[in-house]
Amino acid sequence: MEMAMGWARYGCVVFLLSLSLLFPGWTLAANPLDGAKAGAMGAAFVGLADDPSTIAHNPAGLSNLEGTNIYGGLSTVIISTEYESLSGQTEETESPLFFPPHLFLSTDALCDELFFGVGIRSPFGIGGTKWDRQGLTRYVSTESIIGTLSFNPTVAWKPFPNLSIGLGAVYMGAWDIEEQMVDQSMVGGGDGKLSFEGDGDGWGYDLGILLFPDKRLSIGLAYASRVKVTISGDTKLEGIASQLQPAFGGARFKTDTKARVEFPEMASLGFAYRPTKALTIALDFEWVGWSVFDEGTYDFKDEVPEAGFVDLTSNLDWDDAWRIKVGMDYKMNDCLSLRCGYGFLGGQVPEQSLSPAFPSADNHNVSVGVGYRTGPWIIDAFYLAEIFKDLSVDNAILSGSYESFHHFIGFSVGYGF
């Protein structure tokens, strides 16, 4: 009996080590792109802010819009990562499609000098990775999917011709799916499956300023607050080895779980310069406070203290990151515009906590797009390639190298009246 309990305790230690790897999957979703015009310009839009998607980039930009405008669409996101082990074995993720949406409404019809808008968007994207359940990464991650969706009512005030101020409330929902296999070979069992699935919501705010020193130059400042979310869901362990079943009460264990997440604050400075009537050049600098991800916590409703299954805290130690983005818009004529952009985004995950669930690294974005206007209608489309720096890591989670590449294809349709 003592030997059996010894094996059970050893198996639970292995289980808890596996569980500590679940949390780094947070914020795995792809870089969000709100609006096809902004996406085509490398998301350099804080200083330009001249279509309804300004609600997402700089709420003060609502003052640029006349009448009532509707602008919406979606992006298609394809995420691809290849892992190579220290022994030279390789594995690639599956490439599921994700479709983060966006919808914006703006109007100046309600009050003089006040402009109103509302946005529905995915502030931290929708996306993730899926690996083979029999593959090289299975004991760290087989699936890590996150989604976010926010409702963002906004108001802007233009007290002077060359100054606008914007403020918005943000109600955000988030959901997460994490899965990995558990190695039970040391107790004579096959692989078990460990998973977490949950959702939650929270509140935040954003604000912005837009200045017009002259007709050719505009300068934008924007800030988005942190959003605290408690994710409530279930942790499941399935296929428990027979030697461990006495500790968990059978071959399957399930308990309610809460994971506390704080999404980061962001601050941006943007410039838009119009050297000619046809050409606009935009430049953004953005800081993201990823260091808020210093640790991950799991609170289990049903603990098993005798087996070592208790509330868990894991160290993440993420870093703040800087982004620089530049974009161009060239009007061929009154109807057709051609666009392009470039961005450099710094990685936020240090080597010691990097995993297949979120193989973050410095990356370069290159984008192209087109806009077409006819009467009250606007149609925008873009393609963006996100090219990640190759990574070689040596840590306690999973050593090896990663190559990642993301594709974004999207469109927006607008109507003004």
Secondary structure by P-SEA (a helix, b strand, c coil): caaaaaaaaaaaaaaaaaaaaccccccccccccccaaaaaacccccccccccccccccccccccccccccccbbbbbbbbbbbbcccbbbbbcbbbbbbbbbbbbbbcccccccccccccccccccccccccccccccccccbbbbbbbbbbbbccccccccbbbbbbbbbbbbbbbbbbbbbcccccccbbbbbccccccccccccbbbbcccccbbbbbbbbbbbbbbbbbbbbbccccccccccccccbbbbbbbbbbbbbbbbbcbbbbcccccbbbbbbbbbbccccccbbbbbbccccccccccbbbbbbbbbbbbbbbbbcccccccccccccccbbbbbcccccccccccccccbbbbbcbbbbbcccbbbbbbbbbbbbcbbbbbcccccbbbbbbbbbbcbbbbbcc
